[in-house]
Amino acid sequence: MKTVCFYFQVHQPYRMRNYHILDIENNHSYFDEEQNRAIIKKVSEKCYLPANQIIYELIQQTQGRFRVAYSISGVALEQLERFYPAVIESFQRLAQTGAVEFLAESYYHSLAIIFSPGEFREQVYKHLETLNRLFGIKPTTFRNTELAYHDYLAQQIEQMGFKAVLAEGVDWLVGENGSGKLYKASGTNNVKVLLRHYRLSDDIAFRFSSSKWQEYPLYADKWASWVRATPGPLVNIFIDYETFGEHHWESSGIFSFLKYLPQVLLSSPEIEILTPAEIANKYEPMGEFAPPHWISWADTERDLSAWLGNDMQRDAMERLYQLESRIKASQDAGLIEDWRKLTTSDHFYYMSTKHAGDAEVHNYFNPHQGAHFAYTTFMRILNDIEARLNLS
């Protein structure tokens, strides 16, 4: 029996506005309300609502044999509640099917686990409270920001009660076919690690609509045949949910692909579809997962260089967390909230100065006029936050 796992990441940051140098000490509005509202509306109508409807219908058609998992960042949930509550309602309907698992993560989609474990725990607990309020659930599977993973993360989340965690199936660590197994996280009692099959995942997430790809066009039956031929008992497909309708437009055929995929997969008696928690309960680890440094699912390097690869990124991150103790000591709720929104990893992603293919992906998501503009804007906002601290 081969088990397929579908996990979708839903995230939208609070994008910074063009914060001018003259705004410092005069204007404490840091985020582009109009742009954020417009993006939530666009992505909701192009992706979230139609994809949720398709997923719901597929669950009904298969009597729950088609199952999926989501991780929705707290800042995405927050904006959806404000700007497009119909999407929250559609996720609530999915939650009621019993065929959907919701994963926990840091509320602000941050890298706080690396710079402030205490802040990390606070963000996770806030996310858990939000999931319980909206969906009445208590997750047992954890997904860190952009699949950033190290043994330390697994050890921390085990103390918080989590049973499983997702990570990237990097070839240099587990071999070309190593993502097809379940692992135990090194240094934990029994945290299960599910590894992303990045080739099959990226066939959908990145290559699906590329006419230059030798496998283009990609049909559900062709992709399903690759799944059946994949070594190992597990095939973990972890992708951004915005793949459907936003990164690949409806005209690409991506929704048709999604509609037919469960039918093609489940027509094979040797294939089942389970959620991460179900896999963790069913399978025993076949080895220990112990990366020597932090890994992620981002860029060619699959490390933290997407957010910490240049001096601007490191400087911005270090200065942000240097303010933490003073921010919290102020007990100013608005100031703390602004600071936490700045911990969102996207702000540092926009500062990347990488080249070639990775640069294309970074630039696709960047709302600013390049990395230096993103850095300058971020640092001006930090200057204003520090000025507010000095006045408090």
N, C-alpha and C positions, 0 to 999 in steps of 0.2 A: 504493500500500500504506500502510495506517495501522497504526502500532505502538502497542500498549497496554502500559503498565508498571504492575504492582501491587507496591507496597512497603508493608510493615506494620512499625510500630514496636512493640516489646515492652519495657515498662519498669515496674518497681515499685521505689519508693524504700525506704530504711530510715526509716520514720516515727518521729518523736521521741515519747517518752513525755511524760506530764505531769511535767515536771521542776520540782520545788518549790524555792523560794529556800533552804530549809533543807538541800537536797541538795548545795548548793555546798560543795566541799571535803570532803564526806562520802560522796558516791555518784557513781561515775564511769560508771554505766550510763545511757546517754542514749536508747536506742532501745527501742521498745515491741515486745519479742520476741513476745509473745502476739498482739498485733494484726497484726504483719507475717506471722506464720505463718498466722493465720486468713485474711488477705486472699489470700496465695499459694494456699492450699487452695481458696478460693472461686473465684478467677479461673481457676485451673488446671482446675477441674471444669466451670465455666460457659463458658469460652472456649478456653484453650490446647489442652486435649486434644481436645475435639470439633472445633474448627476445624482443628487439625493433621491429624486423621483425614480430614476432608473434603478438605483440600488434597491429601493423599497420594492419596486415591482419584481425585480429578480429574486429577492428574498421570498416574496409571496409565491412566485411561479415555481420555485424549487422547494417549497415547504421548509424553508430555513436551511437547506443544504448549502446555499451560497451565504457565506459569512464574511464580514469585514471588520477591520479595526480602524479607529480614528484617534489621532491626537490633535486636539484643537487648542492652540495657545490661548492663554487667558486674555491677552490683548486683542486677539481675534474675536473671542467670545464677547468681550466688552463692546467692541465696535459693532458687531452684528446685532447685539441687543439694542444699541442706540440707533443704528442707521438702517437695519434691515431685519427686524425681528422674525419675519417669515422664515428665514433660514434657521434660526434657533428652533422654531416650531417643527421644521422638517427634520432636524436632527433628533428632536424629542420623539417624533413618530418612529424614526429608525431605532431609537433606544428601546422603544416598547415592543419591537419585534422579537427581542431575545436573541437575535442573530448578529448583534453588533457589540463590539467591545470598545470602550473608550479608555485611552491610556493617559497616564499622568505625565506631566513635564513641569518645567519651571514656568510660572505664570507669565513672566515677561519675555520668555524665549531667550534667555540670557546664557552667558558662560560663567555665571556666578560660582558654580561648583569649583572653578579653578582659582578664583580670586577671593572668594568669601563664602566658605561653606555654611556659615550661619545665615547669610542672606539667601543662599541657595535653598536651605530648608524652609525659610519663611516664604519664599516664592512658591515652592512645591506645595506647602500647606494651604496657601491661598488658592492655588489651582484646584486642589482637592475639595476645598470648601465650595468653589464655584461649580465644579462638576456635580457635587452632591445636591446643590441648590437647583441646578437646571435639569439634571437627569436622574437624580436619586440613586447615584451609584458610588461605589468605592473601588477604584482601580487597584489591581494587583500587579499590573505590568507598567514599567517605566520606560519612557523614551526621552533621552536628553536632547537638548537643542542640536539640530543638524546631525544627529547620531554621534555627537562628541562622546567618546568613551575612553575610560581607563579603569584599571582595577579599583582605584580609589572611589570612583563613582559607584560601582557595584557595592562596595563595602558600606558606603554612606546610605544608599537606598535600602539595603538590607536592614539596617538599623531602623528605617522608617516603615518597615513592614512589607516591602515589595518582594515579589517572588520571581519576577522575570524582567529582562531588560533587552532592548534592541541595540544592535551594533552593525557596523559595516563589515562585509565579508572581504577583507583585503587579502589579495593573493599571497603577498610576501609573508603573511602570518599563518594562514590556514591552507595555502595551496589553492590551485585553480578550482577544485571541487569541494573545498572545505566548508562552504556556506550551506551545504546540504545536510549538515549535522547540527544537533543541539549540543551546547557546551555548558560547563559550569564556570562561573566567574571566579577567577583566581582570588584567593584571600577571603572568600565568603563561605558560609556553611553550605548553601545550596541555591544560590541565585542562578537561574537558567538564562543563557544568552542565546538569542535568535539572531542569526547573521543574514544580512541582506544579500540576495543574489543580484549583484550589481549589473551584470550583463543583461539578464532577462528584464530586470527593472528598467534599465536605461533604454532598452529596445522600445519600451512604451513611453517613458518619460522624455527622452531626448531625440531618439531616431525616428519615431513613428511617422512624422510628416516630412522627413527629409528625402526629397526625390533623388539625391545623390547617393543614398544608402543602397548597397547592392541587394538588400532584402526588401526594398520598397516596391510596391505597397505591402504593408503588413496586415495580414488577415488573422482572425482569431484561430482558425484551424492550424495555420502554419505555426503560430506562436505556441499553441497547445502541444504541438508535436515536439517542439523544443523542450517544453516542460517535461513531457514523458521520457525524453531521452536524457534528462539531466541526472547525473549520479547522486545517490544519497536519498534518504527518506523525505527531506524537506526542501521546498522551494519557496523562499520568502521574498515576496514582491513588495518592496517598500518604496513609495513614490509620493511626490507632492500631489495633493488632490487637485490643484489648479491645472494639472496635466490635462484634465478633461474640460475642454471648452475654452480655456484661457491660454495656456501655453500652446496647445494644439486646438485650433478653432473647430467648431462643429463641422465646417465644410471639409475638414481633413478626413472625416469618417471615424473620429475617435469615439463618438458616442455609439455608433453602430458596432465598433469593436467591443466596447464594454458590454453592450446588450447581448452579444452572441457568445462572449467568452465563457460564462458559467455553463451554458448549454453544451459547448464543445468539451470543456474540461470534465464535467460531471457525467457525460455520456460514457466515459471510460470507468469501468467498475473498480479499477485500481487507483483512482484519484478521489481524494476527499479534500474539502476546504474547511479549515479551522482557524480560529482566532489565536493570537499569541498565548493567552492564558490557557486555552484548551491544549495547545501544543506542549506548553510547560507541564501541564498535568498528565499528559499522555506519554511523553517520551522521557527517557533517562538520558543524562548527558553522555556523550561519546568521547569526551576529552575536556581539557581545561583551556579556557580562553584567557591569555595573559599577554596583551600587547605591551611592549617595553616603553611606549610613550602614548600620548593621547592620539586617537584616531578619530575620523569623522567620515561623513559621506560626501564631503565637498571637495571639488577640484581634483586635478590629476593626482596630487600628493596624498589625498585622503588623510590629511592631518589638520592642524589648527591654522595653517598659513593663510586660509581664506579670510581670517579675522585678525591674525597677529603676525602677518608675514612681512610687514615693513615698519619703519620707525614711526610713521604717523599713527598706525593702528595701535602699536604698543604704547606710545605716549598717551594717546587718548584713553585707552583702557586703564592704564596705571593711574592717570590723574583722576579718572572717574571714581575708582575704588579708594583712592586716597581721601576722598571727601566723605566716605561712608559714615565713619564714626561721628563726625561733626553734623552730618545731615540727620542722623537718627537722634543725636543728643538734642537737636533743636526741637523735636517733638512737633514740628510743623507738618501737618498731614499733606498739605499741598506740595510742599518742598520735597518731602519724601517720595510722593507719587511721581513728580517730575523726574527726580533722580532715577527712580526705578524704571521709568519708561526709557531712559537713556541707556539702561543696561541691555536693552534688546540687541541681539547680535547683529541685526541688519545694518545698524549704523556703522559698524566697523567693517562689515562686508563691502559697503559702498566706498570705503577708503582703499580698497585693494588696487595695486598697480601692476597686477600680473599681465602677461601677454598671451597671445595666441587664443586657443579655444577657451581657456578659463576666463580670459578677459571678456570674451563675447558674452559669457553667461553673467558675469558681474555687471557688465554695462547694461544688459537687458533689464536687470532689476533696479538699476540705480536711478533714483528720481532727481539726482543732483547733476551738475555740469562737470562731472569727473570726480576723481578721488580727492584731489586737493581742495576742491570746493566743499566736499562732504566733511573733510577734516576741519577746515576753517570754520564752517558753520557749527560743528559740534563743540569746538573749543570756545567759540564765542558764547555759546549757551552755558558751558561750564563756568566761564568767567562771570556770567550774570548770576548763576546759582551761588557762586562763591561770594559775590557781592550781597546777595540776599542773606547768606549765612552771617556775614559780618554785621548786618543790621539787626539780626534776630537776637 
